[in-house]
Amino acid sequence: MVESKLIGYVRKSNKGTALKFSIDTQAFSEAERFSSRDGREFVQLITNIPKVEEIISGDREVTSICQLVDE
């Protein structure tokens, strides 16, 4: 079973020229990681593209940033 864990939020900046990502530091520190071949460590995060498009168009204020975790 796959569970979605909330890591943060994405919203448009006040000027509307950028997307702002707010990441919960505790959730990020507890997030699952993977290593690349060169030994670098990454955290894989996802967000819903249609919801981000709604933020860009002004139809939505915020959406979540999550990590999918096998439980």
PLY file of the C-alpha trace (Angstrom):
ply
format ascii 1.0
element vertex 71
property float x
property float y
property float z
element edge 70
property int vertex1
property int vertex2
end_header
0.00 0.00 0.00
1.30 3.48 -0.90
0.83 6.33 1.55
1.18 10.04 0.79
3.11 11.98 3.43
2.76 15.76 3.50
6.13 17.49 3.24
5.11 21.07 2.41
3.15 23.43 0.20
3.54 25.34 -3.05
1.97 28.72 -3.79
2.49 31.68 -6.10
4.68 34.54 -4.88
3.06 37.87 -3.95
4.25 39.42 -7.24
3.01 36.36 -9.13
6.30 35.79 -10.94
7.51 32.72 -9.05
6.32 29.62 -7.23
7.21 29.48 -3.53
7.89 26.11 -1.93
7.46 25.89 1.84
8.99 22.68 3.19
8.42 21.46 6.74
11.96 20.86 8.03
11.00 18.03 10.36
9.00 16.22 7.64
11.91 16.69 5.21
14.46 15.35 7.69
12.28 12.26 8.21
11.59 11.74 4.47
12.83 8.63 2.70
15.99 9.13 0.66
17.72 7.37 -2.19
21.30 7.50 -3.44
22.45 8.05 -6.99
25.33 6.15 -8.56
27.74 8.94 -7.70
26.75 8.70 -4.02
24.61 11.85 -3.84
21.49 11.59 -1.69
18.05 12.77 -2.84
14.50 13.07 -1.50
11.83 12.41 -4.13
8.83 14.74 -3.79
5.67 15.07 -5.88
2.89 17.56 -6.49
-0.20 17.47 -8.69
0.45 19.20 -12.06
-3.18 20.28 -12.70
-3.31 21.86 -9.23
-0.02 23.72 -9.85
-1.46 24.95 -13.18
-4.49 26.26 -11.23
-2.12 28.14 -8.90
-0.35 29.68 -11.89
-3.66 30.72 -13.49
-4.91 32.19 -10.19
-7.76 29.69 -9.67
-6.14 28.12 -6.60
-4.06 29.51 -3.74
-2.02 26.52 -2.59
-1.40 22.80 -3.09
0.58 20.17 -1.24
4.05 18.73 -1.79
4.17 15.07 -0.77
6.29 11.96 -0.73
4.83 8.60 -1.72
5.93 5.92 0.74
5.32 2.17 0.55
3.73 1.04 3.80
0 1
1 2
2 3
3 4
4 5
5 6
6 7
7 8
8 9
9 10
10 11
11 12
12 13
13 14
14 15
15 16
16 17
17 18
18 19
19 20
20 21
21 22
22 23
23 24
24 25
25 26
26 27
27 28
28 29
29 30
30 31
31 32
32 33
33 34
34 35
35 36
36 37
37 38
38 39
39 40
40 41
41 42
42 43
43 44
44 45
45 46
46 47
47 48
48 49
49 50
50 51
51 52
52 53
53 54
54 55
55 56
56 57
57 58
58 59
59 60
60 61
61 62
62 63
63 64
64 65
65 66
66 67
67 68
68 69
69 70
